[in-house]
Amino acid sequence: MSRRVPGRVHNLDPPQAFAAGRYDGYWERNLTPWDLAAGIVLVREAGGLVSDVSGKDTALATGDVLAGNSAITKALLPLLAH
């Protein structure tokens, strides 16, 4: 089943594309803490939300990350948490 999520969301381009504002949401799995740490700070300082793909604040521990604004993360969480 396919669902349309409003906005531009991608998980194939580098996180830098998200940080540059080319996408409204970003998710990735199995990253290392050093791949996530700076991005988490940048997104949060810009007013964005960052969590793991289940919505918890454990992205550094799990290596799974979901980032975006509140509408995008709310729409993606049910699709990614499995």
PDB file of N, CA, C and O in Angstrom:
ATOM      1  N   MET A   1       0.835  -1.162   0.000  1.00  0.00           N
ATOM      2  CA  MET A   1       0.000   0.000   0.000  1.00  0.00           C
ATOM      3  C   MET A   1       0.888   1.237   0.000  1.00  0.00           C
ATOM      4  O   MET A   1       1.872   1.311   0.735  1.00  0.00           O
ATOM      5  N   SER A   2       0.537   2.174  -0.809  1.00  0.00           N
ATOM      6  CA  SER A   2       1.298   3.403  -0.928  1.00  0.00           C
ATOM      7  C   SER A   2       0.500   4.556  -0.328  1.00  0.00           C
ATOM      8  O   SER A   2      -0.710   4.664  -0.529  1.00  0.00           O
ATOM      9  N   ARG A   3       1.188   5.402   0.400  1.00  0.00           N
ATOM     10  CA  ARG A   3       0.542   6.583   0.990  1.00  0.00           C
ATOM     11  C   ARG A   3       1.299   7.819   0.566  1.00  0.00           C
ATOM     12  O   ARG A   3       2.528   7.816   0.503  1.00  0.00           O
ATOM     13  N   ARG A   4       0.578   8.854   0.283  1.00  0.00           N
ATOM     14  CA  ARG A   4       1.205  10.131  -0.078  1.00  0.00           C
ATOM     15  C   ARG A   4       1.432  10.934   1.192  1.00  0.00           C
ATOM     16  O   ARG A   4       0.519  11.133   1.994  1.00  0.00           O
ATOM     17  N   VAL A   5       2.645  11.383   1.357  1.00  0.00           N
ATOM     18  CA  VAL A   5       3.009  12.242   2.480  1.00  0.00           C
ATOM     19  C   VAL A   5       3.223  13.638   1.916  1.00  0.00           C
ATOM     20  O   VAL A   5       4.013  13.811   0.988  1.00  0.00           O
ATOM     21  N   PRO A   6       2.534  14.638   2.460  1.00  0.00           N
ATOM     22  CA  PRO A   6       2.704  15.989   1.921  1.00  0.00           C
ATOM     23  C   PRO A   6       4.122  16.495   2.116  1.00  0.00           C
ATOM     24  O   PRO A   6       4.743  16.250   3.150  1.00  0.00           O
ATOM     25  N   GLY A   7       4.622  17.193   1.128  1.00  0.00           N
ATOM     26  CA  GLY A   7       5.970  17.733   1.200  1.00  0.00           C
ATOM     27  C   GLY A   7       6.947  16.876   0.421  1.00  0.00           C
ATOM     28  O   GLY A   7       6.582  15.848  -0.150  1.00  0.00           O
ATOM     29  N   ARG A   8       8.162  17.305   0.408  1.00  0.00           N
ATOM     30  CA  ARG A   8       9.222  16.578  -0.288  1.00  0.00           C
ATOM     31  C   ARG A   8       9.995  15.772   0.748  1.00  0.00           C
ATOM     32  O   ARG A   8      10.584  16.336   1.671  1.00  0.00           O
ATOM     33  N   VAL A   9       9.990  14.469   0.594  1.00  0.00           N
ATOM     34  CA  VAL A   9      10.656  13.586   1.545  1.00  0.00           C
ATOM     35  C   VAL A   9      11.547  12.638   0.766  1.00  0.00           C
ATOM     36  O   VAL A   9      11.159  12.144  -0.293  1.00  0.00           O
ATOM     37  N   HIS A  10      12.716  12.387   1.274  1.00  0.00           N
ATOM     38  CA  HIS A  10      13.629  11.506   0.556  1.00  0.00           C
ATOM     39  C   HIS A  10      14.542  10.807   1.539  1.00  0.00           C
ATOM     40  O   HIS A  10      14.844  11.342   2.607  1.00  0.00           O
ATOM     41  N   ASN A  11      14.979   9.621   1.184  1.00  0.00           N
ATOM     42  CA  ASN A  11      15.968   8.956   2.018  1.00  0.00           C
ATOM     43  C   ASN A  11      17.161   8.466   1.211  1.00  0.00           C
ATOM     44  O   ASN A  11      17.962   7.687   1.727  1.00  0.00           O
ATOM     45  N   LEU A  12      17.302   8.887  -0.014  1.00  0.00           N
ATOM     46  CA  LEU A  12      18.406   8.412  -0.830  1.00  0.00           C
ATOM     47  C   LEU A  12      19.538   9.418  -0.980  1.00  0.00           C
ATOM     48  O   LEU A  12      20.695   9.024  -1.130  1.00  0.00           O
ATOM     49  N   ASP A  13      19.225  10.703  -0.942  1.00  0.00           N
ATOM     50  CA  ASP A  13      20.270  11.712  -1.044  1.00  0.00           C
ATOM     51  C   ASP A  13      20.987  11.851   0.288  1.00  0.00           C
ATOM     52  O   ASP A  13      20.468  11.437   1.325  1.00  0.00           O
ATOM     53  N   PRO A  14      22.161  12.424   0.263  1.00  0.00           N
ATOM     54  CA  PRO A  14      22.881  12.637   1.529  1.00  0.00           C
ATOM     55  C   PRO A  14      22.095  13.548   2.460  1.00  0.00           C
ATOM     56  O   PRO A  14      21.279  14.351   2.008  1.00  0.00           O
ATOM     57  N   PRO A  15      22.342  13.424   3.758  1.00  0.00           N
ATOM     58  CA  PRO A  15      21.666  14.304   4.719  1.00  0.00           C
ATOM     59  C   PRO A  15      21.893  15.776   4.433  1.00  0.00           C
ATOM     60  O   PRO A  15      21.092  16.618   4.840  1.00  0.00           O
ATOM     61  N   GLN A  16      22.969  16.095   3.742  1.00  0.00           N
ATOM     62  CA  GLN A  16      23.246  17.496   3.443  1.00  0.00           C
ATOM     63  C   GLN A  16      22.127  18.104   2.583  1.00  0.00           C
ATOM     64  O   GLN A  16      21.835  19.292   2.711  1.00  0.00           O
ATOM     65  N   ALA A  17      21.504  17.308   1.715  1.00  0.00           N
ATOM     66  CA  ALA A  17      20.409  17.814   0.892  1.00  0.00           C
ATOM     67  C   ALA A  17      19.230  18.224   1.774  1.00  0.00           C
ATOM     68  O   ALA A  17      18.563  19.222   1.505  1.00  0.00           O
ATOM     69  N   PHE A  18      18.980  17.453   2.820  1.00  0.00           N
ATOM     70  CA  PHE A  18      17.933  17.808   3.770  1.00  0.00           C
ATOM     71  C   PHE A  18      18.313  19.082   4.503  1.00  0.00           C
ATOM     72  O   PHE A  18      17.504  20.002   4.626  1.00  0.00           O
ATOM     73  N   ALA A  19      19.544  19.135   4.988  1.00  0.00           N
ATOM     74  CA  ALA A  19      19.994  20.306   5.740  1.00  0.00           C
ATOM     75  C   ALA A  19      19.969  21.566   4.880  1.00  0.00           C
ATOM     76  O   ALA A  19      19.763  22.665   5.395  1.00  0.00           O
ATOM     77  N   ALA A  20      20.177  21.412   3.578  1.00  0.00           N
ATOM     78  CA  ALA A  20      20.167  22.558   2.666  1.00  0.00           C
ATOM     79  C   ALA A  20      18.759  23.002   2.305  1.00  0.00           C
ATOM     80  O   ALA A  20      18.586  23.996   1.600  1.00  0.00           O
ATOM     81  N   GLY A  21      17.752  22.277   2.780  1.00  0.00           N
ATOM     82  CA  GLY A  21      16.374  22.667   2.528  1.00  0.00           C
ATOM     83  C   GLY A  21      15.780  22.093   1.255  1.00  0.00           C
ATOM     84  O   GLY A  21      14.707  22.524   0.831  1.00  0.00           O
ATOM     85  N   ARG A  22      16.456  21.127   0.633  1.00  0.00           N
ATOM     86  CA  ARG A  22      15.921  20.535  -0.593  1.00  0.00           C
ATOM     87  C   ARG A  22      14.792  19.554  -0.310  1.00  0.00           C
ATOM     88  O   ARG A  22      14.000  19.245  -1.201  1.00  0.00           O
ATOM     89  N   TYR A  23      14.714  19.070   0.903  1.00  0.00           N
ATOM     90  CA  TYR A  23      13.666  18.134   1.303  1.00  0.00           C
ATOM     91  C   TYR A  23      13.071  18.566   2.630  1.00  0.00           C
ATOM     92  O   TYR A  23      13.724  19.238   3.428  1.00  0.00           O
ATOM     93  N   ASP A  24      11.832  18.176   2.857  1.00  0.00           N
ATOM     94  CA  ASP A  24      11.159  18.515   4.107  1.00  0.00           C
ATOM     95  C   ASP A  24      11.347  17.447   5.171  1.00  0.00           C
ATOM     96  O   ASP A  24      11.111  17.704   6.351  1.00  0.00           O
ATOM     97  N   GLY A  25      11.765  16.263   4.774  1.00  0.00           N
ATOM     98  CA  GLY A  25      11.951  15.172   5.723  1.00  0.00           C
ATOM     99  C   GLY A  25      13.086  14.277   5.298  1.00  0.00           C
ATOM    100  O   GLY A  25      13.440  14.211   4.121  1.00  0.00           O
ATOM    101  N   TYR A  26      13.651  13.592   6.261  1.00  0.00           N
ATOM    102  CA  TYR A  26      14.780  12.694   5.995  1.00  0.00           C
ATOM    103  C   TYR A  26      14.713  11.537   6.962  1.00  0.00           C
ATOM    104  O   TYR A  26      14.430  11.732   8.144  1.00  0.00           O
ATOM    105  N   TRP A  27      14.975  10.311   6.470  1.00  0.00           N
ATOM    106  CA  TRP A  27      15.129   9.184   7.366  1.00  0.00           C
ATOM    107  C   TRP A  27      16.199   8.263   6.835  1.00  0.00           C
ATOM    108  O   TRP A  27      16.440   8.186   5.630  1.00  0.00           O
ATOM    109  N   GLU A  28      16.823   7.578   7.737  1.00  0.00           N
ATOM    110  CA  GLU A  28      17.881   6.621   7.395  1.00  0.00           C
ATOM    111  C   GLU A  28      17.999   5.641   8.542  1.00  0.00           C
ATOM    112  O   GLU A  28      17.657   5.959   9.681  1.00  0.00           O
ATOM    113  N   ARG A  29      18.474   4.469   8.246  1.00  0.00           N
ATOM    114  CA  ARG A  29      18.666   3.435   9.274  1.00  0.00           C
ATOM    115  C   ARG A  29      20.129   3.006   9.318  1.00  0.00           C
ATOM    116  O   ARG A  29      20.862   3.132   8.337  1.00  0.00           O
ATOM    117  N   ASN A  30      20.527   2.504  10.463  1.00  0.00           N
ATOM    118  CA  ASN A  30      21.855   1.906  10.661  1.00  0.00           C
ATOM    119  C   ASN A  30      23.011   2.878  10.445  1.00  0.00           C
ATOM    120  O   ASN A  30      24.021   2.520   9.841  1.00  0.00           O
ATOM    121  N   LEU A  31      22.865   4.092  10.932  1.00  0.00           N
ATOM    122  CA  LEU A  31      23.964   5.053  10.867  1.00  0.00           C
ATOM    123  C   LEU A  31      24.794   4.973  12.147  1.00  0.00           C
ATOM    124  O   LEU A  31      24.333   4.463  13.169  1.00  0.00           O
ATOM    125  N   THR A  32      25.997   5.475  12.077  1.00  0.00           N
ATOM    126  CA  THR A  32      26.865   5.516  13.255  1.00  0.00           C
ATOM    127  C   THR A  32      26.662   6.854  13.973  1.00  0.00           C
ATOM    128  O   THR A  32      26.233   7.831  13.360  1.00  0.00           O
ATOM    129  N   PRO A  33      26.971   6.895  15.266  1.00  0.00           N
ATOM    130  CA  PRO A  33      26.780   8.149  16.013  1.00  0.00           C
ATOM    131  C   PRO A  33      27.506   9.331  15.393  1.00  0.00           C
ATOM    132  O   PRO A  33      26.975  10.442  15.407  1.00  0.00           O
ATOM    133  N   TRP A  34      28.697   9.132  14.853  1.00  0.00           N
ATOM    134  CA  TRP A  34      29.433  10.244  14.274  1.00  0.00           C
ATOM    135  C   TRP A  34      28.802  10.708  12.956  1.00  0.00           C
ATOM    136  O   TRP A  34      29.062  11.828  12.517  1.00  0.00           O
ATOM    137  N   ASP A  35      27.985   9.876  12.326  1.00  0.00           N
ATOM    138  CA  ASP A  35      27.239  10.318  11.154  1.00  0.00           C
ATOM    139  C   ASP A  35      26.015  11.147  11.539  1.00  0.00           C
ATOM    140  O   ASP A  35      25.508  11.917  10.722  1.00  0.00           O
ATOM    141  N   LEU A  36      25.544  11.000  12.752  1.00  0.00           N
ATOM    142  CA  LEU A  36      24.309  11.640  13.195  1.00  0.00           C
ATOM    143  C   LEU A  36      24.500  12.886  14.046  1.00  0.00           C
ATOM    144  O   LEU A  36      23.696  13.815  13.960  1.00  0.00           O
ATOM    145  N   ALA A  37      25.530  12.927  14.854  1.00  0.00           N
ATOM    146  CA  ALA A  37      25.642  13.930  15.916  1.00  0.00           C
ATOM    147  C   ALA A  37      25.513  15.365  15.417  1.00  0.00           C
ATOM    148  O   ALA A  37      24.687  16.118  15.933  1.00  0.00           O
ATOM    149  N   ALA A  38      26.299  15.753  14.440  1.00  0.00           N
ATOM    150  CA  ALA A  38      26.254  17.140  13.968  1.00  0.00           C
ATOM    151  C   ALA A  38      24.915  17.457  13.314  1.00  0.00           C
ATOM    152  O   ALA A  38      24.380  18.551  13.493  1.00  0.00           O
ATOM    153  N   GLY A  39      24.372  16.510  12.559  1.00  0.00           N
ATOM    154  CA  GLY A  39      23.090  16.729  11.900  1.00  0.00           C
ATOM    155  C   GLY A  39      21.956  16.932  12.885  1.00  0.00           C
ATOM    156  O   GLY A  39      21.071  17.758  12.662  1.00  0.00           O
ATOM    157  N   ILE A  40      21.981  16.177  13.975  1.00  0.00           N
ATOM    158  CA  ILE A  40      20.948  16.333  15.004  1.00  0.00           C
ATOM    159  C   ILE A  40      20.988  17.749  15.577  1.00  0.00           C
ATOM    160  O   ILE A  40      19.948  18.387  15.747  1.00  0.00           O
ATOM    161  N   VAL A  41      22.186  18.232  15.872  1.00  0.00           N
ATOM    162  CA  VAL A  41      22.331  19.589  16.410  1.00  0.00           C
ATOM    163  C   VAL A  41      21.828  20.617  15.400  1.00  0.00           C
ATOM    164  O   VAL A  41      21.079  21.523  15.765  1.00  0.00           O
ATOM    165  N   LEU A  42      22.227  20.489  14.142  1.00  0.00           N
ATOM    166  CA  LEU A  42      21.826  21.458  13.120  1.00  0.00           C
ATOM    167  C   LEU A  42      20.308  21.503  12.931  1.00  0.00           C
ATOM    168  O   LEU A  42      19.717  22.581  12.865  1.00  0.00           O
ATOM    169  N   VAL A  43      19.690  20.338  12.847  1.00  0.00           N
ATOM    170  CA  VAL A  43      18.238  20.300  12.632  1.00  0.00           C
ATOM    171  C   VAL A  43      17.502  20.888  13.830  1.00  0.00           C
ATOM    172  O   VAL A  43      16.576  21.683  13.667  1.00  0.00           O
ATOM    173  N   ARG A  44      17.910  20.501  15.017  1.00  0.00           N
ATOM    174  CA  ARG A  44      17.230  21.025  16.217  1.00  0.00           C
ATOM    175  C   ARG A  44      17.442  22.524  16.377  1.00  0.00           C
ATOM    176  O   ARG A  44      16.514  23.233  16.768  1.00  0.00           O
ATOM    177  N   GLU A  45      18.624  23.017  16.088  1.00  0.00           N
ATOM    178  CA  GLU A  45      18.879  24.460  16.186  1.00  0.00           C
ATOM    179  C   GLU A  45      18.045  25.240  15.171  1.00  0.00           C
ATOM    180  O   GLU A  45      17.696  26.397  15.405  1.00  0.00           O
ATOM    181  N   ALA A  46      17.728  24.603  14.047  1.00  0.00           N
ATOM    182  CA  ALA A  46      16.907  25.253  13.021  1.00  0.00           C
ATOM    183  C   ALA A  46      15.415  25.116  13.309  1.00  0.00           C
ATOM    184  O   ALA A  46      14.590  25.609  12.539  1.00  0.00           O
ATOM    185  N   GLY A  47      15.060  24.449  14.415  1.00  0.00           N
ATOM    186  CA  GLY A  47      13.661  24.313  14.785  1.00  0.00           C
ATOM    187  C   GLY A  47      13.008  23.032  14.322  1.00  0.00           C
ATOM    188  O   GLY A  47      11.799  22.859  14.479  1.00  0.00           O
ATOM    189  N   GLY A  48      13.797  22.123  13.747  1.00  0.00           N
ATOM    190  CA  GLY A  48      13.259  20.852  13.286  1.00  0.00           C
ATOM    191  C   GLY A  48      13.208  19.812  14.385  1.00  0.00           C
ATOM    192  O   GLY A  48      13.732  20.018  15.479  1.00  0.00           O
ATOM    193  N   LEU A  49      12.576  18.700  14.084  1.00  0.00           N
ATOM    194  CA  LEU A  49      12.459  17.587  15.024  1.00  0.00           C
ATOM    195  C   LEU A  49      13.355  16.444  14.565  1.00  0.00           C
ATOM    196  O   LEU A  49      13.474  16.173  13.370  1.00  0.00           O
ATOM    197  N   VAL A  50      13.977  15.782  15.525  1.00  0.00           N
ATOM    198  CA  VAL A  50      14.817  14.618  15.233  1.00  0.00           C
ATOM    199  C   VAL A  50      14.482  13.537  16.240  1.00  0.00           C
ATOM    200  O   VAL A  50      14.422  13.795  17.442  1.00  0.00           O
ATOM    201  N   SER A  51      14.265  12.329  15.750  1.00  0.00           N
ATOM    202  CA  SER A  51      14.014  11.177  16.620  1.00  0.00           C
ATOM    203  C   SER A  51      14.528   9.941  15.908  1.00  0.00           C
ATOM    204  O   SER A  51      15.041  10.027  14.793  1.00  0.00           O
ATOM    205  N   ASP A  52      14.390   8.788  16.553  1.00  0.00           N
ATOM    206  CA  ASP A  52      14.602   7.559  15.803  1.00  0.00           C
ATOM    207  C   ASP A  52      13.304   7.279  15.043  1.00  0.00           C
ATOM    208  O   ASP A  52      12.349   8.047  15.162  1.00  0.00           O
ATOM    209  N   VAL A  53      13.253   6.209  14.274  1.00  0.00           N
ATOM    210  CA  VAL A  53      12.083   5.967  13.427  1.00  0.00           C
ATOM    211  C   VAL A  53      10.862   5.487  14.206  1.00  0.00           C
ATOM    212  O   VAL A  53       9.802   5.265  13.621  1.00  0.00           O
ATOM    213  N   SER A  54      11.004   5.326  15.516  1.00  0.00           N
ATOM    214  CA  SER A  54       9.835   4.994  16.340  1.00  0.00           C
ATOM    215  C   SER A  54       9.366   6.203  17.151  1.00  0.00           C
ATOM    216  O   SER A  54       8.434   6.091  17.948  1.00  0.00           O
ATOM    217  N   GLY A  55      10.005   7.354  16.952  1.00  0.00           N
ATOM    218  CA  GLY A  55       9.595   8.580  17.630  1.00  0.00           C
ATOM    219  C   GLY A  55      10.292   8.844  18.942  1.00  0.00           C
ATOM    220  O   GLY A  55       9.987   9.832  19.610  1.00  0.00           O
ATOM    221  N   LYS A  56      11.218   7.993  19.333  1.00  0.00           N
ATOM    222  CA  LYS A  56      11.934   8.175  20.594  1.00  0.00           C
ATOM    223  C   LYS A  56      13.201   8.995  20.373  1.00  0.00           C
ATOM    224  O   LYS A  56      13.706   9.075  19.253  1.00  0.00           O
ATOM    225  N   ASP A  57      13.704   9.589  21.419  1.00  0.00           N
ATOM    226  CA  ASP A  57      14.917  10.400  21.363  1.00  0.00           C
ATOM    227  C   ASP A  57      16.156   9.526  21.541  1.00  0.00           C
ATOM    228  O   ASP A  57      17.003   9.804  22.390  1.00  0.00           O
ATOM    229  N   THR A  58      16.253   8.474  20.739  1.00  0.00           N
ATOM    230  CA  THR A  58      17.374   7.536  20.857  1.00  0.00           C
ATOM    231  C   THR A  58      18.081   7.314  19.522  1.00  0.00           C
ATOM    232  O   THR A  58      18.651   6.246  19.299  1.00  0.00           O
ATOM    233  N   ALA A  59      18.052   8.299  18.640  1.00  0.00           N
ATOM    234  CA  ALA A  59      18.661   8.137  17.322  1.00  0.00           C
ATOM    235  C   ALA A  59      20.145   7.811  17.413  1.00  0.00           C
ATOM    236  O   ALA A  59      20.638   6.973  16.658  1.00  0.00           O
ATOM    237  N   LEU A  60      20.868   8.460  18.328  1.00  0.00           N
ATOM    238  CA  LEU A  60      22.297   8.168  18.453  1.00  0.00           C
ATOM    239  C   LEU A  60      22.540   6.728  18.883  1.00  0.00           C
ATOM    240  O   LEU A  60      23.502   6.103  18.437  1.00  0.00           O
ATOM    241  N   ALA A  61      21.687   6.201  19.736  1.00  0.00           N
ATOM    242  CA  ALA A  61      21.866   4.830  20.229  1.00  0.00           C
ATOM    243  C   ALA A  61      21.427   3.788  19.204  1.00  0.00           C
ATOM    244  O   ALA A  61      22.064   2.744  19.066  1.00  0.00           O
ATOM    245  N   THR A  62      20.339   4.072  18.485  1.00  0.00           N
ATOM    246  CA  THR A  62      19.810   3.074  17.546  1.00  0.00           C
ATOM    247  C   THR A  62      20.435   3.174  16.167  1.00  0.00           C
ATOM    248  O   THR A  62      20.497   2.179  15.445  1.00  0.00           O
ATOM    249  N   GLY A  63      20.897   4.356  15.788  1.00  0.00           N
ATOM    250  CA  GLY A  63      21.422   4.549  14.440  1.00  0.00           C
ATOM    251  C   GLY A  63      20.343   4.802  13.413  1.00  0.00           C
ATOM    252  O   GLY A  63      20.640   4.966  12.230  1.00  0.00           O
ATOM    253  N   ASP A  64      19.095   4.838  13.847  1.00  0.00           N
ATOM    254  CA  ASP A  64      17.964   5.110  12.968  1.00  0.00           C
ATOM    255  C   ASP A  64      17.486   6.528  13.236  1.00  0.00           C
ATOM    256  O   ASP A  64      17.305   6.913  14.391  1.00  0.00           O
ATOM    257  N   VAL A  65      17.279   7.309  12.177  1.00  0.00           N
ATOM    258  CA  VAL A  65      16.941   8.718  12.360  1.00  0.00           C
ATOM    259  C   VAL A  65      15.776   9.114  11.459  1.00  0.00           C
ATOM    260  O   VAL A  65      15.651   8.658  10.323  1.00  0.00           O
ATOM    261  N   LEU A  66      14.941   9.968  12.002  1.00  0.00           N
ATOM    262  CA  LEU A  66      13.857  10.622  11.282  1.00  0.00           C
ATOM    263  C   LEU A  66      13.943  12.095  11.627  1.00  0.00           C
ATOM    264  O   LEU A  66      13.963  12.458  12.803  1.00  0.00           O
ATOM    265  N   ALA A  67      13.996  12.951  10.611  1.00  0.00           N
ATOM    266  CA  ALA A  67      14.119  14.383  10.853  1.00  0.00           C
ATOM    267  C   ALA A  67      13.181  15.138   9.933  1.00  0.00           C
ATOM    268  O   ALA A  67      12.944  14.735   8.794  1.00  0.00           O
ATOM    269  N   GLY A  68      12.653  16.235  10.442  1.00  0.00           N
ATOM    270  CA  GLY A  68      11.782  17.076   9.633  1.00  0.00           C
ATOM    271  C   GLY A  68      10.982  18.013  10.507  1.00  0.00           C
ATOM    272  O   GLY A  68      11.287  18.202  11.685  1.00  0.00           O
ATOM    273  N   ASN A  69       9.953  18.600   9.918  1.00  0.00           N
ATOM    274  CA  ASN A  69       9.076  19.449  10.713  1.00  0.00           C
ATOM    275  C   ASN A  69       8.024  18.567  11.387  1.00  0.00           C
ATOM    276  O   ASN A  69       8.000  17.356  11.163  1.00  0.00           O
ATOM    277  N   SER A  70       7.172  19.149  12.194  1.00  0.00           N
ATOM    278  CA  SER A  70       6.218  18.341  12.956  1.00  0.00           C
ATOM    279  C   SER A  70       5.224  17.616  12.056  1.00  0.00           C
ATOM    280  O   SER A  70       4.870  16.471  12.339  1.00  0.00           O
ATOM    281  N   ALA A  71       4.764  18.252  10.978  1.00  0.00           N
ATOM    282  CA  ALA A  71       3.792  17.610  10.094  1.00  0.00           C
ATOM    283  C   ALA A  71       4.404  16.406   9.367  1.00  0.00           C
ATOM    284  O   ALA A  71       3.772  15.355   9.260  1.00  0.00           O
ATOM    285  N   ILE A  72       5.614  16.563   8.878  1.00  0.00           N
ATOM    286  CA  ILE A  72       6.273  15.476   8.142  1.00  0.00           C
ATOM    287  C   ILE A  72       6.592  14.313   9.067  1.00  0.00           C
ATOM    288  O   ILE A  72       6.318  13.159   8.736  1.00  0.00           O
ATOM    289  N   THR A  73       7.176  14.613  10.235  1.00  0.00           N
ATOM    290  CA  THR A  73       7.529  13.514  11.136  1.00  0.00           C
ATOM    291  C   THR A  73       6.277  12.792  11.630  1.00  0.00           C
ATOM    292  O   THR A  73       6.287  11.570  11.780  1.00  0.00           O
ATOM    293  N   LYS A  74       5.211  13.529  11.880  1.00  0.00           N
ATOM    294  CA  LYS A  74       3.958  12.898  12.318  1.00  0.00           C
ATOM    295  C   LYS A  74       3.399  11.972  11.233  1.00  0.00           C
ATOM    296  O   LYS A  74       2.880  10.900  11.543  1.00  0.00           O
ATOM    297  N   ALA A  75       3.502  12.378   9.970  1.00  0.00           N
ATOM    298  CA  ALA A  75       3.017  11.560   8.871  1.00  0.00           C
ATOM    299  C   ALA A  75       3.908  10.341   8.614  1.00  0.00           C
ATOM    300  O   ALA A  75       3.410   9.282   8.231  1.00  0.00           O
ATOM    301  N   LEU A  76       5.209  10.482   8.819  1.00  0.00           N
ATOM    302  CA  LEU A  76       6.133   9.384   8.524  1.00  0.00           C
ATOM    303  C   LEU A  76       6.250   8.352   9.635  1.00  0.00           C
ATOM    304  O   LEU A  76       6.513   7.181   9.358  1.00  0.00           O
ATOM    305  N   LEU A  77       6.063   8.756  10.879  1.00  0.00           N
ATOM    306  CA  LEU A  77       6.251   7.819  11.991  1.00  0.00           C
ATOM    307  C   LEU A  77       5.455   6.527  11.830  1.00  0.00           C
ATOM    308  O   LEU A  77       6.035   5.454  11.998  1.00  0.00           O
ATOM    309  N   PRO A  78       4.173   6.568  11.516  1.00  0.00           N
ATOM    310  CA  PRO A  78       3.437   5.307  11.383  1.00  0.00           C
ATOM    311  C   PRO A  78       3.932   4.458  10.209  1.00  0.00           C
ATOM    312  O   PRO A  78       3.798   3.235  10.229  1.00  0.00           O
ATOM    313  N   LEU A  79       4.494   5.093   9.204  1.00  0.00           N
ATOM    314  CA  LEU A  79       4.982   4.357   8.047  1.00  0.00           C
ATOM    315  C   LEU A  79       6.336   3.688   8.303  1.00  0.00           C
ATOM    316  O   LEU A  79       6.641   2.649   7.719  1.00  0.00           O
ATOM    317  N   LEU A  80       7.139   4.288   9.175  1.00  0.00           N
ATOM    318  CA  LEU A  80       8.492   3.791   9.418  1.00  0.00           C
ATOM    319  C   LEU A  80       8.596   2.877  10.633  1.00  0.00           C
ATOM    320  O   LEU A  80       9.494   2.038  10.692  1.00  0.00           O
ATOM    321  N   ALA A  81       7.708   3.019  11.591  1.00  0.00           N
ATOM    322  CA  ALA A  81       7.791   2.226  12.826  1.00  0.00           C
ATOM    323  C   ALA A  81       7.195   0.854  12.586  1.00  0.00           C
ATOM    324  O   ALA A  81       5.975   0.687  12.601  1.00  0.00           O
ATOM    325  N   HIS A  82       8.037  -0.105  12.370  1.00  0.00           N
ATOM    326  CA  HIS A  82       7.599  -1.494  12.185  1.00  0.00           C
ATOM    327  C   HIS A  82       8.688  -2.461  12.545  1.00  0.00           C
ATOM    328  O   HIS A  82       8.494  -3.673  12.449  1.00  0.00           O
TER     329      HIS A  82
END
